[in-house]
Amino acid sequence: MQPDSATDLKSHLKNLHDDLSRTPEVDAELRGLLTQLDGDIHALLRQREASEALHLQPVEMEEDGLAERAREISARFAARHPKLEPALRELSNMLASMGI
């Protein structure tokens, strides 16, 4: 993984959280899905960074289709929260381009 891609992803997640905090009408189910996705992404990035820091061959990790999950959440947001949907779509594109 390129260092800039992980940094960009973390920055994008922070911006998404900021946008989400300014959108109070997001229902609890979608907020929970986003929280779970965020946690899974951060855990995966920590595992990848640890492997790279130790110069280990990247361990085959269960990535659980994070890009696909982001796309599904994005589709759900599109109808109810059209202003947030582009940020979620970009997140799924970033994950896919990183092979996640």
Disulfide bonds with the S-S distance in Angstrom:
none
